[in-house]
Amino acid sequence: MSKTADQIVVGDRITYLAGTPVGMEKLFRSGEVVAYPISDPYTSVLWFPTRPDDAEDDTEPVWVRHDKVVDVVSAVE
């Protein structure tokens, strides 16, 4: 990953850990960051509103914790 969590911007594509179901391998998903991240000052968690690749344009974003992001592809190369 070439960017740190505080460098991820709108339009970047991220791959993130979506969950760890019991008895199954880790589930990774990809999507586009669709708005500015939100910081929780009480827990020091940065949340990224992300539209998963398989979601429609009018779907509510999925909120991804900064520590679940495993890869970032910059919107501007």
C-alpha positions as CSV (number, residue, x, y, z in Angstrom):
1,M,0.0,0.0,0.0
2,S,1.6,3.2,-1.1
3,K,-0.7,5.6,0.8
4,T,-1.3,5.9,4.5
5,A,-4.9,6.2,5.8
6,D,-4.7,10.0,6.1
7,Q,-3.6,10.3,2.4
8,I,-6.6,8.4,1.0
9,V,-8.9,10.8,-1.0
10,V,-12.3,10.8,-2.8
11,G,-12.0,8.7,-6.0
12,D,-9.2,6.4,-4.7
13,R,-9.9,2.7,-5.1
14,I,-9.4,0.6,-2.0
15,T,-9.4,-3.1,-1.2
16,Y,-10.6,-3.9,2.3
17,L,-11.3,-6.7,4.6
18,A,-15.0,-7.1,4.7
19,G,-15.2,-9.7,7.4
20,T,-14.0,-13.0,8.7
21,P,-16.9,-15.4,8.7
22,V,-16.4,-18.4,11.0
23,G,-14.9,-21.3,9.2
24,M,-14.3,-19.4,6.0
25,E,-11.3,-17.5,4.5
26,K,-11.1,-13.8,4.9
27,L,-13.4,-11.9,2.5
28,F,-11.8,-9.0,0.6
29,R,-13.8,-6.5,-1.4
30,S,-12.9,-3.5,-3.6
31,G,-14.6,-0.2,-4.0
32,E,-14.3,3.5,-4.6
33,V,-14.0,6.1,-1.8
34,V,-17.0,8.4,-2.6
35,A,-16.7,11.1,0.1
36,Y,-14.3,12.6,2.6
37,P,-13.4,10.3,5.5
38,I,-14.8,10.8,8.9
39,S,-12.7,10.7,12.0
40,D,-14.0,9.4,15.4
41,P,-12.1,11.5,18.0
42,Y,-12.9,9.1,20.8
43,T,-11.5,5.9,19.2
44,S,-9.0,7.4,16.8
45,V,-10.7,5.5,13.9
46,L,-10.8,7.0,10.4
47,W,-13.9,5.8,8.4
48,F,-14.1,5.8,4.6
49,P,-17.4,5.9,2.8
50,T,-17.0,3.4,0.0
51,R,-19.1,2.2,-2.9
52,P,-18.4,-1.5,-3.4
53,D,-17.7,-2.5,-7.0
54,D,-20.9,-4.6,-7.2
55,A,-23.2,-1.8,-5.9
56,E,-25.5,0.5,-7.9
57,D,-24.6,4.2,-8.1
58,D,-27.5,5.2,-5.7
59,T,-26.6,2.7,-3.0
60,E,-25.7,4.0,0.4
61,P,-21.9,3.7,1.0
62,V,-20.3,1.1,3.1
63,W,-18.2,2.5,6.0
64,V,-14.7,1.0,6.1
65,R,-12.4,1.4,9.1
66,H,-8.9,2.6,8.2
67,D,-7.3,-0.5,9.7
68,K,-9.3,-2.8,7.4
69,V,-7.8,-1.2,4.2
70,V,-5.3,-3.5,2.7
71,D,-4.5,-1.8,-0.7
72,V,-5.0,1.6,-2.3
73,V,-5.0,2.6,-6.0
74,S,-4.7,6.3,-6.4
75,A,-7.4,8.2,-8.4
76,V,-4.6,10.3,-9.8
77,E,-1.5,8.4,-11.0
